[in-house]
């Protein structure tokens, strides 16, 4: 079974990491796999294994995520049995791929809590199947976009970073690097700075914490809203407590050093950050947007800042409750989001769809 994964660019986002993980896993399982990207390069360009064939449409990086010259022709030349479209721009082209590759099963994916663009929504009607990465997203597909229920499968994101036990010295050394001692409660957020991620609100929230508490907030990632968040930190006099860590290739050491994960996104589908944090035993508090309940942490009604502050302070002062929650979310994440489990779910779906095409 030949599997083609389509992704616009290998930037540092969660969907892009999933694309690389799946391409590697399908290849390791014995299925020839290719990763087709519109743009060359990207932060994760070296993540696909050497056995994964790379197809790049743009000779030079135009900077345009939507520009996919020769997409159908290049995809058809590889003769895939399965085409899995990952990310917003790839899914905008999924309908065109379905029309041009009649011998392949073309699958769209719903991996965003934002309203998808018109071309994406049209593709949902044109492809043979859609994978949602949360049950909340499935309900949106069926109820809001009228995708037939039998045409939608739910396959959760897989853990990307190994949830390995780390020596205590790793935790101590990372905390020392950022001037946090063992009495400092470290709050962590790993993710791109985008408007929908709404990091500015967590800055507002920590600014309301009891002044007697010892804490730091670490924000790892890059993106268009970072500068505005940095200004908000300065305006609130929090520069000594809020750390901007930039793009972190492997956040594992940050998870080892953190006490709590925090998320105030306006939209999600299924948060890779929360899944990874939980697998490393980091409890979380997050707004209950799409898919957050399915990640297993503590969910607060969206925009309930008072409730968020209250629950956050409670966990910050109660180390026993944090330890108990740590054990709970770790066990849940490692079972529910195990890479082998998610990979097999995709392969089972692919087999079913290829058999259906053959008949």
N, C-alpha and C positions, 0 to 999 in steps of 0.2 A: 504494500500500500504506500503510494507516494504522497507525501503531505507537504503542501506549500503554505507557509505562514506569511501574511501580508501585513506590513507595518510601515507607516510613513517615514519614521526616523528613529534611530536608536538613542534618543535622549535619555535622561536619567529617571524617567517616571516609572510608576509601578506596572503599567500595562506593558511597557517596553521590556522590563525585567521578566514579566511573565512570558512574553514572546520568546525571549532567549532561553528561558528555562524549558519551555515546552519543546522548542526545536531540538534542544540537546537531549531531552528525555525521549522524544519520539525516535530520534536517531539511535540512541542507546538501546531502545526496545527492538531495533532491527528494521525500522521503517525509514527508507530514504526520505530525507527532509531538506527543504530549502527555506531560507528566510529572504523574502523579497522586500526591499525597502525602497522608497521613492528617493530619499536623499542619502548620500554617502556619509560615512563617518558617524560621529555622535559619541557621547560619553560611554556607551555600552557596546561600541563597535567590536571590541575584542571578546565579548561575552559568549557569542556562539562558538561551539566547539569546532575544531578544524574539519570534522566530518560533515558538518552542516554546510550545504552549498549556499553561497551568498549570491544574490541577484540584486544589482543596484541599477535603478532606472536613470538617474541623473548622472551624466558624465562628470559634471562639476556641481558642487553644492550651490543651488540657486537661493537657498534660504527659504524656499516656498514649500511648506508641508503638503500643499494640495497638488503640486505639479508631478504628474505620474506619466511621463512620455513612454508610449509603447507598452503600457501595462498589460492589456489583454494579450497582445502578441507575445510578449516575453513570458507571461504566465503559461500560455498555451504551448509554447515551445518546450517547456519543462514537462508537459503531459502529466499533471497531477491527478490523483484520484480524489483528493480532498483539498479544498482551499479554505483556510481559516483566516478570517479578516479580524485584525486586532486594532483597536484604537479608532478614534472618530473619523479621520480622513480615510483610512482603509475601508471602513464600513460605508462611507459615502460612495465608494467605487464597487461595493459588493454586488449591487444589482447589475452593473455593467459586466462584471466578471461572470455572473451567473448566466447572462445572455450569451456571452462569447465562449464559455467553456461548458458546452452542453454535456460532455462526458464526465464532468467532475461534479462532486457535491460541494457547493459553495455555502459556507456557513458564516453568518454574521454574528457579532457578539455585542452584548449590551453591558458595558463596563463603566458607565458614567451615570451620575445622578442628575446631570444637566439635561435640559431639553435638547435632543439631537437635532442637527440641521435637516432641512427638507430632503436633501439627497440621501442622507442616512435613513430617514423615515421611509422613503420610497424603496430603498434597498430591503428593508424589513419585509416588504410585501413581495419582493422579487426572488429572494433566496429561498432555498429549500428548507433551511433550518436556522434557528437562532439560539445561541448559548447566552444565558444570563448568569452573572457571577453571584447573584443573591436572589433569594425568594422575593424580596421587595421589588427588585428589578423585573422579575418575571411578571409580577402583578401589574407593574406599569406597562409592560409590553402588551399584556392581554387586555387590560382595561382601558388604557389611554390610547394605545396605537393599534388596537384591534388585531393583533397577531393571534392566529388560532392557537389555543392552548396546547394542542398536540404537536405544534411546530416549535415549541420552546422547551429547552432543557436547562436545568440549573446545575452548573459545575462551579464550585467555589474556587477562588484563587488558591494557588499552592504556595507554601512557604519557600521563599527564595533564598534566604540566608540561613545556613545551618544553625540550629538552636543548640549550640554546643555549651557544655558547662565550662565556665572560665575560672581560672585561678583567682582567688581573692586579690592577689597583687595586681591583676589587670584592672579590676574595679578601682582600687586605690590609686593606681598610676594615672588613669584617665581623669579621675576627680581632682587629683593634685594639679594636673595640667591646666584645669579650668578654675583653680582656686576654690574648690569645694572640699570641705572636710567631711568626716563621717556623720557629723551632726547637721549637715546641710541636706535638705530634701531636694533632690534633683528632679525637675519636671522636664520631660523630653517631647519634642515633636520632630519627626523626620518627614520631609515632603517638600515638593516644589512650592515656591511662592507664587500662587495664582490667586485671582480675585475670589474664586469659589472656595479656596482653602481657608480664607478668612483668618489668617494668623493674627491679624490686628486685634481681634476680639480676645484671644487668649492673653494678649498684652494688657488689655483693659481689665481682664479678670484678675491677673496676678497683681495688678496695681491696687486691687481692692482687698488683698489678703491682709490678715492681722499683722501689723508691723512687728510684732514680737516673734513671728515665725522666721526661721532661717531657711532660705530656699534660693535656688537658681532655676531659671528657665533656659534650656538649650534648644535652639531652633536650627536644625540642620537642613540645608537645601539652598537652592538659588532660584531666581525667577523675577518676574516683572514687579511684584509688590514688595520685594525685600526692602528697597530703599525707603518706601513709605512706612514700613514697620519699624525700621531703624530710627526714623524721625520720631515716631510715636514713643519709642522707648526713651529717647533723649528728652522729649517734652515732659514725660512723666517722672524723670529722674531715676530711671531704673537701669541705667547703663552698667552699673556694677553687678547687677543680678541677672540680666538677660544677655545671653551669649549667642551671637550669630556664627555658626560653625562652617558655613559654606557647604558646597557639595561634598558629601562623604561617601566614598565608594563602597565601603563595608561598614555599616552602622553597628555591627555586632559589639564592638567595644563600648559604644554609647549605651546600648541596651544593658550591658553588664554593669555599667556605672549608674544608670538611672534608677529612680525609685518609683516614678509614676509617669505614664504616658498621657498626654492631653491632646484633644482634638476639638476644634470649634468650626469645622467646615460647614458651609452652607449646603453643599451637595457632595455626595459620595455614591458609590455603588456597593463596593465592599472594600474597606480600607486595608490595603497591604500593610501600612504602618502599624495599625492596631494588631493585625494578625501576627506580625513579626515580633512586636513588643510582647504580646502575650506568650508566644512560644518561648521567649527568653525569660518568662516569669515576671514581666513588668505589668502591674495592674494599670487599668486605664479609666479615665473619665472623658466622655465625649458627648457632644450633642447627638440626639437620636435621629439623624438624617438617614437616608436610604442605606440599608445594609448594616448599619452600626450595631443593631441588636444582634445580628447574626455573628458578629465578631466575638461576642462572649463577655465583654467588659461592662462597666457601669454606664448606662445611657441616661442622659438628662434631656428633658423636653427642649426642643430647639428655642433659642433666644431666652431661656430661663437663666439669666446670669446669676441671679440670687441663689438659685438651686445649685448651680455649678460651683459657685464660691463656697457654699455651705458644705457640699459633699467633698470638695477638694480639701478644705481645711480639716475636715474630720479624718480623712485618710492620711493627711500630712502629719497629724499629731498622734495617730494611733498606729504604731509600728506593728502591733500584733494583728490588727485588722488587715494591714498591708500584706503581711506575710501569709495570712490565710487566703487572701484574694490572689496573691502571687501563685500559690499552689494550684488554685482552682483554674485560673486562666491558662496556666502553662499546660496542664493536663488536657484541657479542652482544645487548645490550638494545635497541639502536636498530634492529636487524634483527627480532628475535623479537617485540617488543612495539610495533611501529609502529602508531599509531592507525588509519591507513588500512587496514592489513592486518586488524586485529581488526574494524573496522567492516564491511569487506566480508565477513568470515567470518559475521558475524551476518546481514547482508542475504542472503547465499547460503542460509543456513539458513531464513530467513523465507520466501524464495521457494519453497523445496522444501516447506515445511510448508503454505503456502497452496495450492499446487498439489495436495498430497495431500488437503487438506480439500475442495477443489473436486471432486475425483474421488470 
